[in-house]
Amino acid sequence: MNDGLAFLEGATPEEIAERSAGNLLPVPWIEPADVVEAVLFLASDRARYITGTQLVIDAGLLTR
């Protein structure tokens, strides 16, 4: 996941880590297990009324 973020940013994972270290709030690394939990929820009956939405899994990065 983190390598993919680095690729999209045109940087190395190390450069992304250094850049995020300067943030007021640290950006935790997103692990595959974090995404799996969201997918399992969406595939479950508990999510049966969820339609047409985006589920952003970025540890709050968009809010910073």
C-alpha positions in Angstrom: 0.0 0.0 0.0 2.7 2.4 1.0 4.7 1.7 -2.1 1.7 2.4 -4.2 1.2 5.8 -2.5 4.9 6.6 -3.2 4.5 5.6 -6.8 1.5 7.8 -7.3 3.4 10.7 -5.7 6.5 10.0 -7.9 8.6 9.4 -4.8 10.1 6.6 -2.8 8.5 5.3 0.3 11.4 6.8 2.3 10.7 10.2 0.8 7.0 9.9 1.7 7.9 9.0 5.2 10.3 12.0 5.5 7.6 14.3 4.1 4.9 13.1 6.4 7.3 13.4 9.4 7.1 17.2 9.1 3.3 17.2 9.4 1.7 18.5 12.6 -0.1 15.2 12.9 1.8 12.1 11.9 0.3 10.1 9.1 0.1 6.4 10.0 1.0 3.8 7.4 -2.1 2.1 5.9 -1.7 -1.6 6.0 -3.4 -4.1 3.7 -5.3 -5.4 6.7 -6.9 -2.0 7.1 -8.4 -2.2 3.6 -9.4 -5.8 4.1 -11.5 -4.8 7.2 -13.4 -2.2 5.1 -14.0 -4.6 2.2 -15.3 -7.2 4.6 -17.7 -4.7 6.1 -19.0 -3.6 2.7 -19.5 -7.2 1.7 -21.4 -8.0 4.9 -25.2 -7.7 5.6 -24.4 -4.7 7.9 -23.6 -2.6 4.8 -26.7 -3.7 2.8 -28.1 -0.1 2.7 -24.8 1.5 1.5 -24.9 2.4 -2.1 -23.1 4.8 -4.4 -20.5 6.1 -2.0 -16.7 6.4 -1.8 -14.9 4.9 1.2 -11.7 6.8 1.6 -9.1 4.8 3.6 -6.3 7.2 4.1 -5.9 7.6 7.9 -7.3 11.1 7.6 -4.7 12.4 5.1 -7.3 14.3 3.1 -8.4 16.3 6.2 -4.9 17.6 6.8 
